[in-house]
Amino acid sequence: MAHLSELPNKINLSREDYLKVQQIYRGCALLGFVVVGALLSTLALTSTVRHERTAFILALIAFLCIAGTQVIFWIYTYPANQAKQLDYAARKLGRTSSTMGILSCY
């Protein structure tokens, strides 16, 4: 949600200013265990409720949303964060797509 709400303020930043602003996210990778926990617990839930059709479908959708945000992150956002020469619009697109994926789960 944070990435989506900050987008209007960041969209017109120069490349250099955008890269400076992105430094506020240093250390956020330490929270990766939360995503792994969410994936594993949602997968366990999906497996547990597999005989209850509605609950299974909802749990599966939740799992796929979380997994989808990771696919978007590792394909677009992470490489863009690692390569300073990449166009910073790719970072915005990756973060916004990931955020939209998370929001669609709610």
N, CA and C atoms as an extended XYZ file, in Angstrom:
318
Properties=species:S:1:pos:R:3:atomname:S:1:resname:S:1:resid:I:1 pbc="F F F"
N         0.826       -1.181        0.000 N   MET     1
C         0.000        0.000        0.000 CA  MET     1
C         0.875        1.251        0.000 C   MET     1
N         1.995        1.175        0.708 N   ALA     2
C         2.885        2.331        0.784 CA  ALA     2
C         3.418        2.708       -0.591 C   ALA     2
N         3.820        1.699       -1.373 N   HIS     3
C         4.366        1.989       -2.706 CA  HIS     3
C         3.318        2.637       -3.604 C   HIS     3
N         2.104        2.177       -3.498 N   LEU     4
C         1.042        2.733       -4.327 CA  LEU     4
C         0.723        4.173       -3.932 C   LEU     4
N         0.686        4.444       -2.635 N   SER     5
C         0.346        5.796       -2.190 CA  SER     5
C         1.475        6.797       -2.435 C   SER     5
N         2.707        6.327       -2.514 N   GLU     6
C         3.818        7.249       -2.761 CA  GLU     6
C         4.085        7.486       -4.241 C   GLU     6
N         3.493        6.664       -5.095 N   LEU     7
C         3.741        6.768       -6.531 CA  LEU     7
C         3.482        8.158       -7.106 C   LEU     7
N         2.363        8.827       -6.774 N   PRO     8
C         2.154       10.165       -7.350 CA  PRO     8
C         3.275       11.162       -7.009 C   PRO     8
N         3.889       10.988       -5.856 N   ASN     9
C         4.970       11.890       -5.468 CA  ASN     9
C         6.306       11.521       -6.095 C   ASN     9
N         6.467       10.270       -6.479 N   LYS    10
C         7.741        9.820       -7.032 CA  LYS    10
C         7.774        9.796       -8.558 C   LYS    10
N         6.637        9.770       -9.179 N   ILE    11
C         6.572        9.537      -10.618 CA  ILE    11
C         7.345       10.573      -11.433 C   ILE    11
N         7.410       11.795      -10.956 N   ASN    12
C         8.078       12.855      -11.716 CA  ASN    12
C         9.485       13.164      -11.235 C   ASN    12
N        10.015       12.360      -10.317 N   LEU    13
C        11.377       12.592       -9.841 CA  LEU    13
C        12.385       12.273      -10.938 C   LEU    13
N        13.493       12.972      -10.907 N   SER    14
C        14.572       12.631      -11.832 CA  SER    14
C        15.150       11.282      -11.409 C   SER    14
N        15.887       10.670      -12.284 N   ARG    15
C        16.490        9.371      -11.994 CA  ARG    15
C        17.328        9.443      -10.728 C   ARG    15
N        18.153       10.468      -10.619 N   GLU    16
C        19.055       10.619       -9.477 CA  GLU    16
C        18.275       10.810       -8.173 C   GLU    16
N        17.248       11.659       -8.219 N   ASP    17
C        16.442       11.884       -7.016 CA  ASP    17
C        15.688       10.613       -6.617 C   ASP    17
N        15.205        9.895       -7.603 N   TYR    18
C        14.496        8.653       -7.313 CA  TYR    18
C        15.410        7.653       -6.609 C   TYR    18
N        16.635        7.515       -7.113 N   LEU    19
C        17.581        6.582       -6.497 CA  LEU    19
C        17.935        7.007       -5.071 C   LEU    19
N        18.011        8.303       -4.829 N   LYS    20
C        18.271        8.784       -3.471 CA  LYS    20
C        17.129        8.426       -2.537 C   LYS    20
N        15.916        8.659       -2.990 N   VAL    21
C        14.736        8.397       -2.170 CA  VAL    21
C        14.619        6.909       -1.857 C   VAL    21
N        14.999        6.066       -2.792 N   GLN    22
C        14.870        4.624       -2.596 CA  GLN    22
C        15.765        4.092       -1.478 C   GLN    22
N        16.736        4.868       -1.061 N   GLN    23
C        17.635        4.420        0.002 CA  GLN    23
C        16.909        4.225        1.330 C   GLN    23
N        15.710        4.800        1.480 N   ILE    24
C        14.973        4.629        2.731 CA  ILE    24
C        14.537        3.176        2.934 C   ILE    24
N        14.589        2.371        1.885 N   TYR    25
C        14.166        0.976        1.987 CA  TYR    25
C        15.310        0.028        2.345 C   TYR    25
N        16.495        0.558        2.568 N   ARG    26
C        17.619       -0.309        2.957 CA  ARG    26
C        17.270       -1.038        4.251 C   ARG    26
N        17.554       -2.307        4.283 N   GLY    27
C        17.268       -3.101        5.464 CA  GLY    27
C        15.912       -3.786        5.434 C   GLY    27
N        15.073       -3.420        4.495 N   CYS    28
C        13.733       -4.040        4.423 CA  CYS    28
C        13.804       -5.511        4.032 C   CYS    28
N        14.907       -5.914        3.426 N   ALA    29
C        15.052       -7.322        3.032 CA  ALA    29
C        15.032       -8.245        4.247 C   ALA    29
N        15.323       -7.693        5.402 N   LEU    30
C        15.301       -8.501        6.620 CA  LEU    30
C        13.901       -9.015        6.942 C   LEU    30
N        12.890       -8.411        6.343 N   LEU    31
C        11.512       -8.832        6.590 CA  LEU    31
C        11.068       -9.938        5.632 C   LEU    31
N        11.985      -10.457        4.837 N   GLY    32
C        11.653      -11.513        3.893 CA  GLY    32
C        11.090      -12.755        4.550 C   GLY    32
N        11.486      -13.005        5.798 N   PHE    33
C        10.977      -14.188        6.491 CA  PHE    33
C         9.464      -14.117        6.674 C   PHE    33
N         8.910      -12.905        6.722 N   VAL    34
C         7.470      -12.738        6.867 CA  VAL    34
C         6.760      -13.273        5.618 C   VAL    34
N         7.318      -12.988        4.458 N   VAL    35
C         6.713      -13.460        3.211 CA  VAL    35
C         6.808      -14.979        3.122 C   VAL    35
N         7.946      -15.527        3.506 N   VAL    36
C         8.099      -16.988        3.493 CA  VAL    36
C         7.079      -17.611        4.446 C   VAL    36
N         6.925      -17.018        5.620 N   GLY    37
C         5.924      -17.510        6.575 CA  GLY    37
C         4.514      -17.422        6.022 C   GLY    37
N         4.218      -16.339        5.336 N   ALA    38
C         2.887      -16.175        4.738 CA  ALA    38
C         2.646      -17.225        3.658 C   ALA    38
N         3.654      -17.471        2.826 N   LEU    39
C         3.518      -18.491        1.782 CA  LEU    39
C         3.299      -19.875        2.390 C   LEU    39
N         4.140      -20.220        3.357 N   LEU    40
C         4.038      -21.555        3.957 CA  LEU    40
C         2.732      -21.749        4.718 C   LEU    40
N         2.325      -20.737        5.481 N   SER    41
C         1.089      -20.884        6.253 CA  SER    41
C        -0.137      -20.914        5.348 C   SER    41
N        -0.118      -20.143        4.276 N   THR    42
C        -1.250      -20.154        3.340 CA  THR    42
C        -1.295      -21.468        2.571 C   THR    42
N        -0.126      -21.999        2.235 N   LEU    43
C        -0.087      -23.308        1.584 CA  LEU    43
C        -0.608      -24.386        2.533 C   LEU    43
N        -0.227      -24.311        3.804 N   ALA    44
C        -0.731      -25.275        4.794 CA  ALA    44
C        -2.243      -25.148        4.940 C   ALA    44
N        -2.738      -23.919        4.974 N   LEU    45
C        -4.183      -23.714        5.054 CA  LEU    45
C        -4.886      -24.306        3.844 C   LEU    45
N        -4.332      -24.061        2.678 N   THR    46
C        -4.916      -24.587        1.439 CA  THR    46
C        -4.995      -26.118        1.491 C   THR    46
N        -3.935      -26.719        1.978 N   SER    47
C        -3.919      -28.174        2.083 CA  SER    47
C        -4.923      -28.669        3.122 C   SER    47
N        -5.037      -27.952        4.213 N   THR    48
C        -5.934      -28.357        5.295 CA  THR    48
C        -7.404      -28.307        4.883 C   THR    48
N        -7.772      -27.306        4.106 N   VAL    49
C        -9.187      -27.123        3.748 CA  VAL    49
C        -9.509      -27.662        2.352 C   VAL    49
N        -8.682      -28.532        1.839 N   ARG    50
C        -8.860      -29.003        0.453 CA  ARG    50
C       -10.189      -29.734        0.218 C   ARG    50
N       -10.829      -30.223        1.279 N   HIS    51
C       -12.101      -30.933        1.115 CA  HIS    51
C       -13.314      -30.009        1.226 C   HIS    51
N       -13.080      -28.757        1.593 N   GLU    52
C       -14.155      -27.757        1.663 CA  GLU    52
C       -13.977      -26.819        0.480 C   GLU    52
N       -14.783      -26.997       -0.525 N   ARG    53
C       -14.594      -26.331       -1.820 CA  ARG    53
C       -14.404      -24.819       -1.725 C   ARG    53
N       -15.310      -24.111       -1.071 N   THR    54
C       -15.232      -22.650       -1.011 CA  THR    54
C       -13.983      -22.198       -0.263 C   THR    54
N       -13.729      -22.810        0.884 N   ALA    55
C       -12.544      -22.446        1.671 CA  ALA    55
C       -11.269      -22.759        0.889 C   ALA    55
N       -11.252      -23.893        0.198 N   PHE    56
C       -10.091      -24.272       -0.597 CA  PHE    56
C        -9.823      -23.256       -1.704 C   PHE    56
N       -10.861      -22.874       -2.417 N   ILE    57
C       -10.697      -21.916       -3.519 CA  ILE    57
C       -10.177      -20.578       -2.988 C   ILE    57
N       -10.743      -20.103       -1.899 N   LEU    58
C       -10.299      -18.832       -1.328 CA  LEU    58
C        -8.856      -18.911       -0.823 C   LEU    58
N        -8.511      -20.010       -0.170 N   ALA    59
C        -7.137      -20.181        0.320 CA  ALA    59
C        -6.161      -20.300       -0.848 C   ALA    59
N        -6.567      -20.993       -1.887 N   LEU    60
C        -5.711      -21.134       -3.067 CA  LEU    60
C        -5.498      -19.787       -3.745 C   LEU    60
N        -6.548      -19.001       -3.861 N   ILE    61
C        -6.425      -17.660       -4.451 CA  ILE    61
C        -5.459      -16.816       -3.619 C   ILE    61
N        -5.589      -16.890       -2.293 N   ALA    62
C        -4.690      -16.135       -1.419 CA  ALA    62
C        -3.246      -16.571       -1.619 C   ALA    62
N        -3.024      -17.874       -1.684 N   PHE    63
C        -1.677      -18.391       -1.907 CA  PHE    63
C        -1.119      -17.917       -3.246 C   PHE    63
N        -1.939      -17.994       -4.285 N   LEU    64
C        -1.488      -17.574       -5.619 CA  LEU    64
C        -1.203      -16.078       -5.680 C   LEU    64
N        -1.964      -15.280       -4.942 N   CYS    65
C        -1.696      -13.838       -4.892 CA  CYS    65
C        -0.349      -13.553       -4.242 C   CYS    65
N        -0.085      -14.224       -3.130 N   ILE    66
C         1.199      -14.022       -2.446 CA  ILE    66
C         2.342      -14.509       -3.331 C   ILE    66
N         2.166      -15.682       -3.925 N   ALA    67
C         3.199      -16.208       -4.824 CA  ALA    67
C         3.382      -15.287       -6.030 C   ALA    67
N         2.287      -14.762       -6.556 N   GLY    68
C         2.368      -13.848       -7.701 CA  GLY    68
C         3.136      -12.582       -7.397 C   GLY    68
N         2.941      -12.047       -6.197 N   THR    69
C         3.701      -10.834       -5.842 CA  THR    69
C         5.192      -11.143       -5.772 C   THR    69
N         5.537      -12.354       -5.361 N   GLN    70
C         6.946      -12.735       -5.312 CA  GLN    70
C         7.524      -12.899       -6.710 C   GLN    70
N         6.732      -13.473       -7.606 N   VAL    71
C         7.184      -13.607       -8.990 CA  VAL    71
C         7.460      -12.222       -9.576 C   VAL    71
N         6.534      -11.297       -9.381 N   ILE    72
C         6.719       -9.927       -9.882 CA  ILE    72
C         7.952       -9.294       -9.245 C   ILE    72
N         8.096       -9.465       -7.934 N   PHE    73
C         9.248       -8.873       -7.243 CA  PHE    73
C        10.561       -9.404       -7.800 C   PHE    73
N        10.692      -10.738       -7.910 N   TRP    74
C        11.975      -11.319       -8.313 CA  TRP    74
C        12.263      -11.153       -9.804 C   TRP    74
N        11.245      -10.993      -10.626 N   ILE    75
C        11.468      -10.797      -12.060 CA  ILE    75
C        11.736       -9.328      -12.391 C   ILE    75
N        10.998       -8.406      -11.763 N   TYR    76
C        11.096       -6.998      -12.132 CA  TYR    76
C        11.783       -6.121      -11.084 C   TYR    76
N        11.301       -6.183       -9.863 N   THR    77
C        11.743       -5.225       -8.857 CA  THR    77
C        13.164       -5.484       -8.387 C   THR    77
N        13.470       -6.706       -8.004 N   TYR    78
C        14.801       -7.002       -7.485 CA  TYR    78
C        15.907       -6.702       -8.498 C   TYR    78
N        15.786       -7.184       -9.740 N   PRO    79
C        16.843       -6.849      -10.704 CA  PRO    79
C        16.968       -5.337      -10.933 C   PRO    79
N        15.837       -4.637      -10.921 N   ALA    80
C        15.893       -3.187      -11.116 CA  ALA    80
C        16.594       -2.512       -9.949 C   ALA    80
N        16.371       -3.008       -8.755 N   ASN    81
C        17.040       -2.441       -7.592 CA  ASN    81
C        18.534       -2.701       -7.622 C   ASN    81
N        18.937       -3.802       -8.218 N   GLN    82
C        20.346       -4.166       -8.256 CA  GLN    82
C        21.123       -3.450       -9.364 C   GLN    82
N        20.452       -3.078      -10.402 N   ALA    83
C        21.120       -2.466      -11.553 CA  ALA    83
C        20.846       -0.968      -11.564 C   ALA    83
N        21.806       -0.193      -11.165 N   LYS    84
C        21.632        1.258      -11.092 CA  LYS    84
C        21.415        1.885      -12.469 C   LYS    84
N        21.854        1.229      -13.542 N   GLN    85
C        21.723        1.797      -14.878 CA  GLN    85
C        20.344        1.569      -15.482 C   GLN    85
N        19.539        0.679      -14.889 N   LEU    86
C        18.212        0.436      -15.458 CA  LEU    86
C        17.336        1.663      -15.305 C   LEU    86
N        16.454        1.822      -16.215 N   ASP    87
C        15.507        2.921      -16.157 CA  ASP    87
C        14.670        2.801      -14.890 C   ASP    87
N        14.585        3.880      -14.144 N   TYR    88
C        13.895        3.792      -12.859 CA  TYR    88
C        12.399        3.573      -13.008 C   TYR    88
N        11.863        3.732      -14.184 N   ALA    89
C        10.444        3.447      -14.398 CA  ALA    89
C        10.155        1.957      -14.211 C   ALA    89
N        11.125        1.107      -14.519 N   ALA    90
C        10.940       -0.331      -14.325 CA  ALA    90
C        10.738       -0.640      -12.848 C   ALA    90
N        11.433        0.084      -11.985 N   ARG    91
C        11.257       -0.109      -10.546 CA  ARG    91
C         9.855        0.278      -10.123 C   ARG    91
N         9.401        1.409      -10.639 N   LYS    92
C         8.061        1.872      -10.282 CA  LYS    92
C         7.016        0.865      -10.756 C   LYS    92
N         7.186        0.392      -11.975 N   LEU    93
C         6.235       -0.573      -12.528 CA  LEU    93
C         6.234       -1.849      -11.704 C   LEU    93
N         7.411       -2.346      -11.356 N   GLY    94
C         7.504       -3.569      -10.568 CA  GLY    94
C         6.868       -3.422       -9.204 C   GLY    94
N         7.146       -2.324       -8.530 N   ARG    95
C         6.579       -2.107       -7.197 CA  ARG    95
C         5.077       -1.898       -7.265 C   ARG    95
N         4.631       -1.137       -8.241 N   THR    96
C         3.203       -0.878       -8.360 CA  THR    96
C         2.455       -2.168       -8.702 C   THR    96
N         3.001       -2.981       -9.605 N   SER    97
C         2.376       -4.252       -9.962 CA  SER    97
C         2.324       -5.176       -8.761 C   SER    97
N         3.401       -5.220       -8.010 N   SER    98
C         3.440       -6.057       -6.817 CA  SER    98
C         2.411       -5.594       -5.799 C   SER    98
N         2.319       -4.283       -5.608 N   THR    99
C         1.349       -3.721       -4.668 CA  THR    99
C        -0.064       -4.041       -5.119 C   THR    99
N        -0.323       -3.906       -6.409 N   MET   100
C        -1.662       -4.193       -6.916 CA  MET   100
C        -1.999       -5.672       -6.716 C   MET   100
N        -1.008       -6.534       -6.855 N   GLY   101
C        -1.231       -7.953       -6.601 CA  GLY   101
C        -1.595       -8.217       -5.164 C   GLY   101
N        -0.908       -7.551       -4.247 N   ILE   102
C        -1.216       -7.706       -2.828 CA  ILE   102
C        -2.604       -7.170       -2.531 C   ILE   102
N        -2.924       -6.006       -3.065 N   LEU   103
C        -4.241       -5.400       -2.808 CA  LEU   103
C        -5.365       -6.265       -3.354 C   LEU   103
N        -5.116       -6.956       -4.453 N   SER   104
C        -6.159       -7.797       -5.029 CA  SER   104
C        -6.500       -8.972       -4.116 C   SER   104
N        -5.591       -9.308       -3.215 N   CYS   105
C        -5.864      -10.383       -2.250 CA  CYS   105
C        -6.853       -9.947       -1.181 C   CYS   105
N        -6.985       -8.662       -0.991 N   TYR   106
C        -7.886       -8.156        0.043 CA  TYR   106
C        -9.202       -7.852       -0.580 C   TYR   106
